């Protein structure tokens, strides 16, 4: 009987840990989304200001944010934007 109680306790603890991991993963996803969104907003500000070098730099920061978030489709999209913006600024990629 003691073995069954211990096994049950282990299952309860393990399921609690799994729920905590899922919560942390969801919170990290939210953080990555916010960081990426902020980087896009900063890029848009730089784009409105019109400095080609700053636009290139900000595009690189956006692509880095998506890389950190492991969001491959947006990373690829922003690498292409970065490449075009940096070419406009005369900075080879």
C-alpha positions as CSV (number, residue, x, y, z in Angstrom):
1,X,0.0,0.0,0.0
2,X,2.9,2.4,0.8
3,X,4.3,1.8,-2.6
4,X,1.0,2.7,-4.3
5,X,0.8,5.9,-2.3
6,X,4.4,6.8,-3.2
7,X,3.8,6.1,-6.8
8,X,0.6,8.2,-6.7
9,X,2.6,11.1,-5.1
10,X,5.2,10.8,-7.8
11,X,2.6,11.0,-10.5
12,X,1.0,14.1,-8.8
13,X,4.4,15.8,-8.6
14,X,5.3,14.9,-12.1
15,X,2.0,16.2,-13.5
16,X,2.5,19.4,-11.5
17,X,5.9,19.9,-13.0
18,X,4.6,19.3,-16.5
19,X,1.9,21.9,-15.9
20,X,4.6,24.4,-14.7
21,X,6.8,23.7,-17.7
22,X,3.8,24.3,-20.0
23,X,3.1,27.6,-18.2
24,X,6.7,28.7,-18.5
25,X,6.8,27.8,-22.2
26,X,3.6,29.8,-22.8
27,X,5.0,32.8,-20.9
28,X,8.2,32.6,-22.9
29,X,6.3,32.5,-26.1
30,X,4.5,35.6,-25.0
31,X,7.8,37.3,-24.2
32,X,9.3,36.4,-27.6
33,X,6.1,37.7,-29.3
34,X,6.4,41.0,-27.4
35,X,10.1,41.4,-28.1
36,X,9.6,40.7,-31.8
37,X,6.7,43.1,-32.0
38,X,8.6,45.8,-30.2
39,X,11.5,45.3,-32.7
40,X,9.1,45.7,-35.6
41,X,7.8,48.9,-34.1
42,X,11.3,50.2,-33.7
43,X,12.0,49.3,-37.3
44,X,8.9,51.2,-38.5
45,X,10.1,54.3,-36.6
46,X,13.5,54.1,-38.2
47,X,11.9,53.6,-41.6
48,X,9.9,56.8,-41.1
49,X,13.0,58.7,-40.2
50,X,14.6,57.6,-43.4
51,X,18.3,57.0,-42.4
52,X,19.3,54.0,-44.6
53,X,22.0,52.7,-42.2
54,X,19.6,52.9,-39.2
55,X,16.9,51.1,-41.2
56,X,19.4,48.3,-42.0
57,X,20.5,48.0,-38.4
58,X,16.9,47.9,-37.2
59,X,15.9,45.2,-39.8
60,X,18.8,43.1,-38.4
61,X,17.5,43.5,-34.9
62,X,14.0,42.4,-36.0
63,X,15.5,39.3,-37.8
64,X,17.6,38.5,-34.6
65,X,14.4,38.8,-32.5
66,X,12.6,36.2,-34.7
67,X,15.7,34.0,-34.7
68,X,15.7,34.1,-30.9
69,X,12.0,33.2,-30.9
70,X,12.8,30.3,-33.3
71,X,10.1,31.7,-35.7
72,X,11.7,30.5,-38.9
73,X,9.1,32.0,-41.4
74,X,9.4,35.5,-39.9
75,X,13.1,35.1,-39.5
76,X,13.4,34.3,-43.3
77,X,11.1,37.2,-44.1
78,X,13.1,39.7,-42.1
79,X,16.4,38.4,-43.3
80,X,15.2,39.3,-46.9
81,X,14.1,42.7,-45.7
82,X,17.4,43.2,-43.9
83,X,19.3,42.2,-47.0
84,X,17.3,44.7,-49.2
85,X,17.6,47.5,-46.7
86,X,21.3,47.0,-46.2
87,X,21.9,46.9,-49.9
88,X,20.0,50.3,-50.1
89,X,22.3,51.6,-47.4
90,X,25.4,50.3,-49.3
91,X,26.2,47.7,-46.7
92,X,26.8,44.3,-48.3
93,X,25.3,41.2,-46.6
